[in-house]
């Protein structure tokens, strides 16, 4: 090769490198800045030419895919959700205008193939220059469609949520939020307006909200699991610690009554001489009111923090769709500097100003099921490149020890008693030991309640965790409303056990 030809070759290679570098910069590293410019139609068109990766359930069911269209000589791709209303708050949506929510947002770089792997980026640009379609990575979730559908059916349009986890790994098998909506509506004419009008039976929850991670509900007696954790873990009480229940406890000179009897909502239950274990079994407010006074609000709240209250559960969803549980004051998360401002008796049985998300309460149950160590929840099982190779695979992690193994074992036994002969008998499954805790939380001064049930099974070798809340139920007790839902979901999970 002569000297002049070599010079031309070098110049050509330099120009090609500059072209690739400039294109890479503007379409990848400067992408966020460009995306903010609503008038950048070129960017939107470029985005629509990417064959966005699929989102699949754990069994291969397609949850999000593309439809191709030819327009002015270009092949454009728009999003389609074959399962319609199955899990739109989790999967989210991706519109032709570039708006993304849910996992479509948090995994956007992977789904568009724009994750910051240099070789991948260069290959994308070569594909673009060569006129070939850029293909994104496929995402495989931990969700099990049959379990998710069952949970939605059980909620039956009522406001609330169901969360099902693997007790050891934290894999999310179901995250059902009701009311739900068909994600395909978002791109249809006037479709988004229709979604905004969907509010469910309770009338005040938007279908766009993920009630499992954003819904803040008074936890009621499910919070007794945290109070009991503090009582046992500090050594101040044992499961056999004695109490006398006259039907109420005295707090600041006033009577704080037990819950009403399920078969007679106008009368309060009285149990006489009982133990702490029996207090949890029958969900006796007076017992936990006295435990709360003995421990103090600070100790209870410190144990709540150990479980993850006051922080966002670390799960692969957009941060603005995950709310921390805890005391709220003036609609803001509040951790008191002066603990005398908190009523320890009412706090101990999940009232006061305490609110929690279903995901957080599922993690409380998972921690107890897992011997006192909290698993880290996750929705993404793995991400696969167009050539079938694995880009990312989730390795289960833990969030640390919350309570002693002995405390967890004692709580496990106490929760089994709740299902065997206490307030959660409707969660019994033949030949399977189930551990659970009911919650019936007052909503205002009416006879409407948030009905809760948190559980795991098999209790002797915990595998599955299910947390259920159904909001604003007239005379709705956790044991009668939510325990049967948890039972149905646990049975489905146990039947599919691998």
C-alpha positions, 0 to 999 in steps of 0.5 A: 500500500503506498503512502498516500493510500495509507494516509487516506485510510487513516483519515477515513478511520479517524472520521468513522471513530469521530462519527461513532463517538459523536453519535454515541455521546448524543444518543447515550451519555447526553440522552437524558438531557436531550430527552428533557427537550419536548421538541426533540422529535428526532430523539423520539423517532430514534427511540421508536426505531428501537425494538424494545426488549420484552418483559416476561414473567417467571414462566415465560408469559409475555407481560410487555412486548412490541408491535411494529409499524411501517411509516415513511420508510421506517419501522417503528415499534410501539408497546403492547401489554398482552396480559392487560390489567395483570400488573400494570403498577409494577410493569408500568408503561412506555409510550410513544412520547417517551414517557415511562413508569414502573419497571419500564422506567427503572429498566429503560437502559436495558430494555432499549439496549442502552446500558452503559457497556461500551462494546454494546454501545458501539455495536448499537451505533454500528447497527444504526449506521448499517440500517439494522434494527437496534434490539433491547434486552429481555427482562425476566421477572420473578412474578408468577402470573397465575398467583398474581391473577388469583390475588387480583381476583380475590381483591375483587375490585376492592381497594387494597393489595396482596404481596407474596414473597419467597421467605428466604430469597425475597423474590416477589411472586405477586404484587397485586394492587387494586383497583387495577387498569389495562395498560394498553389504554394509556396510548389510546385516544382519551384512554389515560383520562379513563384510567384516571377515573378508575378509583375502586370501591373505596373511591379514593385510590387511583388505579395508577397507584401501586398500593403494595408500595405506595399505599399507607394503611394503619396496620392495626394489630399486625403491628403487634408483631413488631411490639412483640419482637421488642418485648421478647428480643429485649428480654423484658417479656417471654411468651408466658409472661402473665397479664390480666385483661379486664377488656381495656387498659388505662392510658393517660387516665382513659380506658383503651378498649380491646377490639369489638367481638367479630360476632358482636361489633358493639361489644368489646372482648374480655379475656381475664388472665392470659399470657403474652402468647395468648395476647397475640393469639387472640389479638388482645389490645389491653395486653399490648397496650400494657406492653407498650407502656412498659417498653416505651415508644422509643424502643418500639420505634427503634425495633420498627426501624430495624424492620425497615420502617422509616426507609424505602424498601430496596426494590427495583421500582422507581423511588417515587412509587415507594413510600416509607412506613412509620409515624406520619404527622401532617402528611409527612414522615415523622420520627419524634425527638420527644417520645412523650409526644407518642402514645406508647399504648396505642402505638403498640397495637398499630394505631396512633399515627402509624401507617405501613405499606403491604410490602413493608408488612410482608417483609416483617413476616418474611423476617420472622419466617427467615429466623430473624434475618430480613431478605431483600425483595426483588422483582427482576430475576435476570436480564438476557441479551438478544443473543440469549446471553445473560447480562445480569442475574439477581443473586438473593441478598439479605438486609441484615439481622433484625431480631435474635433467632430465638425471638423469631422462633417464639414469634413463629410459634405464637403466630401458628397459634393465631391460625390454629385457634385465634383470630386467624382460623380462616387461614387454616390449610389442611396438613400445612402449618400456617403462621399468621397475624390479623389486623383490624385498623380503625379508619376514622370514627365509623365502623369502617376498617382496614382489614389485614392479614400477614402470614407464611407457610409452611410454618415449620419450614417457611417458604412463602410469605403473603401479606393482604390489606383490604381498605375501608371495609364496613365491620371488616375484620382482618380474620374474616376479610383478609385471612381467606385471601391469604389462604387462597394465595398460599394454597396456590403457591404451595400447589406450584412448589418446585 
